[in-house]
């Protein structure tokens, strides 16, 4: 599957696949402020801009690298 463009909207299923985290972990993390908050697309639907998720993953990788040095 091709990588999403930064302006693509990701469904919860997409975010689970990309991050490797469970949906309950993602929800807990955005409630704690440790993961980007989703955008409400309709009353029962939400999603994340792919750019926000990619930035979050990059930050996580950078933090991981800096702690190993």
Secondary structure as the mmCIF struct_conf table of DSSP 4:
data_model
#
loop_
_struct_conf.conf_type_id
_struct_conf.id
_struct_conf.beg_label_comp_id
_struct_conf.beg_label_asym_id
_struct_conf.beg_label_seq_id
_struct_conf.end_label_comp_id
_struct_conf.end_label_asym_id
_struct_conf.end_label_seq_id
HELX_LH_PP_P HELX_LH_PP_P1 UNK A 2 UNK A 5
TURN_TY1_P TURN_TY1_P1 UNK A 6 UNK A 7
HELX_LH_PP_P HELX_LH_PP_P2 UNK A 8 UNK A 8
STRN STRN1 UNK A 9 UNK A 10
HELX_LH_PP_P HELX_LH_PP_P3 UNK A 11 UNK A 11
HELX_RH_AL_P HELX_RH_AL_P1 UNK A 12 UNK A 19
HELX_RH_AL_P HELX_RH_AL_P2 UNK A 23 UNK A 32
TURN_TY1_P TURN_TY1_P2 UNK A 33 UNK A 33
BEND BEND1 UNK A 34 UNK A 35
HELX_LH_PP_P HELX_LH_PP_P4 UNK A 36 UNK A 38
STRN STRN2 UNK A 39 UNK A 42
TURN_TY1_P TURN_TY1_P3 UNK A 43 UNK A 44
STRN STRN3 UNK A 45 UNK A 49
HELX_RH_AL_P HELX_RH_AL_P3 UNK A 50 UNK A 68
#
